[in-house]
Amino acid sequence: MIRHVRLQVTGVVQGIGFRPFCSRLSDEIGLGGSVRNTTAGVVIDLYGDPEGIDSYIERLQTDCPTLGHIQSITIVLDERIDDTRERPFEILDSHGSGGEHTLIPPDIATCSDCLAELRDPTNRRFRYPFINCTNCGPRFTIIEGLPYDRPLTSMSGFPLCGECSLEYSDPDDRRFHAQPVACEKCGPCLSLVSREGSLLAQGEEALLEAIRSLASGGIVALKGLGGFHVACLPQDLPILELRKRKKRPAKPFALMVRDEKAAEGIVKLSNFSRQILNSPRRPIVICPRRSLSGVSDHVAPYQDSLGIMLPYTPLHHLIMEEIPLLVMTSANLSDEPLISENGEVMEKLKGVADLFLVHDRRITMKIDDTVIAPSGKRTILVRRGRGYVPHPIMTQRDMPRVLAAGAEMRSTFSLGRGRIIFPGQYIGDLKQLDTAVYYEKALRHFIRLFGLRPNLLAADLHPSYACTNIAIKVMGRPEDTLLVQHHHAHMAACLVENGHEGTALGIILDGTGLGSDRNIWGGEFLLGDMGSFTRVGHFREAPLPGGDRAVLEPWRFALALMEKALGPGDAERLARELWPTHSHLFGDILSTLDQAPVTSSCGRLFDAVSAVLGIRDVISYEGQAAMELESSARGGSRPAPFGISEQDGKMVLDWEPAIRWILLEGLHLGAARTSSAFHFGLAEAISDIALEISRRTGVRETVLSGGVWQNRRLLGLAIPLLKRRGLRPLIHHTLSPNDECISVGQAAVASVHWDGRTTK
């Protein structure tokens, strides 16, 4: 008698060499059977000694390939059979039966084995720009459907040559069932195209000509894994020309660096930053810049940091062998989504790039580079994209079949089922038509990939968000709708990410979000859990002159704060000194402040201080004023004074003493010391209010979410202050604290109740 067991394995178990691993493990232990991919995950049949099978199941978990993640192993059949014939272990063809529970791997940077072959003149893939294996290469960006096999990827149009076919079919080869496997004979090919659309070169010559253009100061659009980059040297002339053509006057550009040595010449690398930089995910890492780096100040104007990344595709490595540093920014026009198609890039960017280095492997789903800002040994995700998507968030409670629509700015969506939330990639600002089209396409792709037909919609309270309407269009009229307050969604996202089910104090700081009282919130203290909340505190409210226009023109909100701190006469006199070009508007604004909407926004407070200190009174990209205020902070200073009071049973953080101090004293200290004092004072006031609420309620867990918490200085000050007061801060680790996390929070709230009620 022998034992026969059938296992159902779920998780990230396709596209990472899991089946060859299963085969090698069976040979090592001496078991027969088979393994196959299904849309439900991986099914393994084992025949042999009972103890050997127990060992096999244990080692599936302990020895799983590095890029894999086992969510569950279910024994669906366990029997004794009277069959002693010798059975080989086979890797069977995939099939599509079963429920869709497969977790799809993200795109992975080129591994060391493939790099060695890329540089080996005796290897048949020497200098082949699309070299990959089971351990690296495109995944999410080429998948069209499940199970993850070549016919359901954008490699389906590239029939394997004889040599590649042998590798693909050999369980002992590291390219066994590596779906993007190819070589120069049978795989994708590079082409160099002029801005007029003329084919200039192909293959190696296309690559060499593109490198020559970059080295001589040209601007080249390069097709990568998730879309196109626009590249140029990090020198004044090409960067200024690129900014002019791209209509991006000040927003920082990312840099690609050849290796760590090149990185160390331009930024200061901590051990933690180095670890993130070298990870297989290869994100952009924001690091403090060196004063004498040789990199133009126009790469990241008025910033004290640079965003750098290492090469993560074979094409990048080939280019960077010749050029140690390149600007490598997303290929798009200002505020539009990333471009991923050859025809579209040559149509939209013919006035931006001099040349286009394209290839003929289609990008099924475009995705931006991930951006991470390390803060000590903490990671702050500024943008969650390539390398991180579509990794899920595991939950402690069962999810409904929910589609969470997210927010309007920095939009994402999320899907929920079982004990999993699948967050989509960063989409962008849905006020742009092209971004709304991208949102819909990405959402339909996710629903198809995961085979999930949602019947519940979780959406923001705001009645006019485009994401809600797109979600309804895609899923049809939902059976039920759950409306989730914006800042509660922030709080719930951080709670579910940290696996915290109990009550917590949410310190939610962001730009703007519609509050339960229909006012504009943004500096909130919320007491609650994933199911409900009570607003127990907030920043003092102030008029927001011009509404959304005040976001683009921070001086407007600054003027409103000055009027409250100094009175209308003194405020107008000082404003004429600070912003003379806007003085013709001051009278009308001050006379109509009582008619403007009011807000408790912390993000707008940062913008206002930036304007008062002469750092940035009008912005050209989201968050510019606050980012430059953070970058300007230098030197020690006593904390700026903030007030704390109680009104209508709520704690109120009052900015007026700080604004008055900045106007009467801070302007004489200079922007650097005053910015430092502002950050310090705000962190102290926040932690003091948190402590008082904790004393009254007994709640020690404090959730830090919202876009303001991307500010590394504020976060670095607040966390130790909270800890010294006996509180336990909970922060985001794999999600961004900005509005990208809203959809995850909406899904988390839906896991608690989905009866159509609004969470207030």
KAGIJO-V576307 format. One record per backbone hydrogen bond with DSSP energy under -1.0 kcal/mol. CO is the residue of the C=O (numbers start at 1). NH is the residue of the N-H. E is the energy in kcal/mol with one decimal. If there is no record, write none. Layout:
CO;NH;E  CO;NH;E
//
This chain:
2;81;-2.6  3;48;-2.0  4;79;-2.6  5;46;-2.7  6;76;-2.2  6;77;-1.2  7;44;-2.3  8;74;-2.7  9;42;-2.4  10;71;-2.7  10;72;-1.4  11;13;-1.6  11;103;-2.3  12;69;-1.5  17;21;-1.5  18;22;-2.3  19;23;-2.3  20;24;-2.7  21;25;-2.4  22;26;-2.0  23;27;-2.1  24;28;-2.1  25;29;-2.1  26;30;-2.4  26;31;-2.4  32;47;-2.3  33;90;-2.5  34;45;-2.5  35;92;-2.5  36;43;-2.5  37;95;-1.9  38;41;-1.5  39;101;-1.4  39;102;-1.2  41;38;-2.8  42;9;-3.1  43;36;-1.9  44;7;-3.3  45;34;-2.0  46;5;-2.1  47;32;-2.5  48;3;-2.2  49;53;-2.1  50;54;-2.1  51;55;-2.3  52;56;-2.1  53;57;-2.4  54;58;-2.0  55;59;-2.5  56;60;-1.7  58;62;-1.9  59;63;-2.5  65;68;-2.1  69;12;-2.6  72;10;-2.4  74;8;-2.8  77;6;-2.4  79;4;-3.0  81;2;-2.5  81;83;-1.5  88;33;-2.1  90;35;-1.7  99;101;-1.1  108;137;-2.3  111;115;-2.1  112;116;-2.2  113;117;-1.8  114;118;-2.6  115;119;-1.4  117;120;-1.2  118;127;-2.1  120;123;-1.8  123;126;-1.8  125;128;-2.3  128;131;-1.5  133;136;-1.4  137;108;-2.4  139;142;-1.8  141;364;-2.2  141;365;-1.1  142;154;-1.7  147;149;-1.6  149;152;-2.2  150;153;-1.8  152;144;-3.0  152;145;-1.4  153;156;-1.6  155;158;-2.1  161;165;-2.5  162;166;-1.9  163;167;-1.8  164;168;-2.7  165;169;-1.6  168;177;-1.7  170;173;-2.0  173;176;-1.9  174;134;-2.3  175;178;-2.1  177;179;-1.0  178;181;-2.2  183;187;-2.7  190;203;-2.3  191;358;-2.6  192;200;-3.3  192;201;-1.2  193;356;-2.5  194;197;-1.8  198;194;-2.5  201;192;-2.9  203;207;-1.7  204;208;-2.5  205;209;-2.3  206;210;-1.9  207;211;-2.2  208;212;-2.2  209;213;-2.1  210;214;-2.3  211;215;-2.6  212;216;-1.3  213;218;-3.0  214;217;-1.7  219;354;-3.2  219;355;-1.3  220;231;-3.1  221;357;-3.2  222;229;-2.8  226;367;-1.6  227;224;-2.7  228;331;-2.5  229;222;-2.8  230;329;-2.3  231;220;-2.1  232;327;-3.2  233;235;-1.8  234;296;-2.2  235;239;-2.2  236;240;-2.9  237;241;-2.0  238;242;-2.4  239;243;-2.8  240;244;-2.0  241;245;-2.6  242;246;-3.0  243;248;-1.8  254;328;-2.6  255;309;-1.8  256;326;-2.1  259;263;-2.1  260;264;-2.9  263;266;-1.7  263;267;-2.4  266;290;-2.7  270;274;-2.5  271;275;-1.9  272;276;-2.0  273;277;-2.7  274;278;-1.9  276;279;-1.0  279;282;-1.6  280;109;-2.6  284;372;-3.1  285;308;-2.5  287;306;-2.7  288;268;-2.8  296;299;-1.7  299;253;-2.8  300;303;-1.7  304;289;-2.2  306;287;-2.7  307;255;-2.9  308;285;-3.4  309;257;-2.5  312;110;-1.1  313;317;-2.1  314;318;-2.3  315;319;-2.1  316;320;-3.0  317;321;-1.3  319;322;-1.4  319;323;-1.2  324;258;-2.4  326;256;-3.2  327;232;-1.2  329;230;-3.1  330;332;-1.1  331;339;-1.9  333;336;-2.3  339;228;-2.8  341;345;-2.5  342;346;-1.8  343;347;-1.4  344;348;-3.0  345;349;-2.1  349;352;-1.6  349;353;-2.5  355;221;-2.5  356;193;-2.6  357;223;-2.0  358;191;-2.6  368;386;-3.2  370;284;-3.4  371;382;-2.4  371;383;-1.8  372;286;-2.9  375;378;-1.8  378;375;-3.1  380;373;-3.1  383;371;-2.3  384;426;-1.7  385;388;-2.2  385;389;-1.9  388;391;-1.5  393;421;-2.4  400;402;-1.8  401;455;-2.1  401;456;-1.7  402;416;-2.3  403;458;-2.4  404;414;-2.1  408;430;-2.5  411;427;-2.5  413;424;-3.2  414;404;-3.0  415;422;-3.7  416;402;-1.2  417;420;-2.2  418;399;-4.8  419;395;-2.4  420;417;-2.1  421;393;-3.0  422;415;-1.9  428;411;-2.7  429;432;-1.7  432;436;-1.9  433;437;-2.1  434;438;-2.0  435;439;-2.6  436;440;-2.1  437;441;-2.4  438;442;-2.8  439;443;-2.5  440;444;-2.5  441;445;-2.1  442;446;-2.3  443;447;-2.4  444;448;-2.1  445;449;-2.8  446;450;-2.6  447;452;-1.4  455;479;-1.4  455;480;-1.2  456;403;-2.6  457;482;-3.0  458;405;-2.6  459;484;-3.3  465;469;-1.1  466;470;-2.5  467;471;-2.5  468;472;-2.1  469;473;-2.1  470;474;-2.3  471;475;-2.7  472;476;-1.8  480;457;-2.2  482;459;-2.5  483;759;-2.3  485;489;-2.1  486;490;-1.6  487;491;-2.1  488;492;-2.9  489;493;-2.3  490;494;-1.7  491;495;-2.2  492;496;-2.7  493;497;-1.9  494;498;-1.6  495;500;-2.5  504;528;-2.4  505;703;-2.9  506;526;-2.8  507;705;-1.2  508;524;-2.8  509;708;-1.9  510;603;-2.8  513;521;-2.9  515;518;-2.0  519;515;-3.3  520;600;-1.7  521;513;-1.3  522;510;-2.7  522;602;-1.2  523;539;-2.3  524;508;-2.0  525;536;-2.1  525;537;-1.3  526;506;-4.1  527;534;-2.2  528;504;-2.8  532;529;-2.4  534;527;-2.9  536;651;-2.5  537;525;-2.5  538;653;-2.1  542;599;-2.5  544;547;-2.2  546;549;-2.1  547;550;-1.5  548;551;-1.3  549;553;-1.7  552;619;-2.5  553;556;-2.2  554;558;-2.1  555;559;-2.4  556;560;-1.7  557;561;-2.2  558;562;-2.5  559;563;-2.1  560;564;-1.4  561;565;-2.0  562;566;-3.0  563;567;-1.5  567;571;-2.2  568;572;-2.2  569;573;-2.2  570;574;-2.4  571;575;-2.3  572;576;-1.8  574;578;-2.1  575;579;-3.2  579;582;-1.7  580;583;-1.3  582;585;-2.2  585;589;-2.1  586;590;-2.8  587;591;-1.9  592;595;-1.8  593;596;-1.3  597;544;-3.0  598;520;-1.4  599;542;-1.9  602;606;-1.9  603;607;-1.9  604;608;-2.5  605;609;-2.2  606;610;-2.1  607;611;-2.1  608;612;-2.6  609;613;-2.2  610;615;-2.5  610;616;-1.0  611;614;-1.5  617;555;-1.6  621;624;-1.8  623;627;-2.6  624;628;-2.5  625;629;-1.9  626;630;-2.4  627;631;-2.4  628;632;-1.5  643;654;-3.3  645;652;-2.9  647;650;-2.1  650;647;-2.8  651;538;-2.1  652;645;-2.0  653;540;-2.9  654;643;-2.5  655;659;-2.5  656;660;-2.7  657;661;-2.3  658;662;-2.5  659;663;-2.3  660;664;-2.4  661;665;-3.0  661;666;-2.3  662;667;-2.1  665;668;-1.3  665;669;-1.0  666;670;-1.4  670;674;-2.0  671;675;-2.6  672;634;-1.6  672;676;-1.8  673;677;-2.3  674;678;-2.5  675;679;-2.4  676;680;-2.2  677;640;-2.3  677;681;-2.9  678;682;-2.4  679;683;-2.3  680;684;-2.1  681;685;-2.4  682;686;-2.6  683;687;-2.1  684;688;-2.3  685;689;-2.2  686;690;-2.3  687;691;-2.3  688;692;-2.1  689;693;-2.4  690;694;-2.3  691;695;-2.5  692;696;-1.6  693;697;-1.9  694;698;-3.3  700;728;-2.7  701;505;-3.0  702;730;-3.5  703;507;-3.5  705;509;-1.9  706;709;-1.9  707;710;-1.8  708;711;-2.0  711;715;-2.5  712;716;-2.6  713;717;-1.6  714;718;-2.8  715;719;-2.3  717;721;-1.3  718;722;-2.8  719;723;-2.5  720;724;-2.5  722;727;-2.4  723;726;-2.1  728;702;-2.6  730;704;-2.7  737;706;-1.6  738;741;-2.1  739;742;-1.2  741;745;-2.2  742;746;-2.5  743;747;-2.2  744;748;-2.4  745;749;-2.4  746;750;-1.9  747;751;-1.2  749;752;-1.3  749;753;-1.7
//
